[in-house]
Amino acid sequence: MPNVSLKVKRAYFAKVKQANYAASLRLEGMDTTTTSRPLSSKAAVLEKYRQN
């Protein structure tokens, strides 16, 4: 069995943790499709509300 670096282990754990969290939300009936899009930057949000 090849040695796996700590960085690879952490990346795998993060991926599995996110997948499990998304599955848990789906089981609770929540829509997870909107959580996968990137969030806006603080500057973009401030600019949007300053225009109004």
Order of alpha helices (4+ residues) and beta strands (2+ residues): alpha-alpha
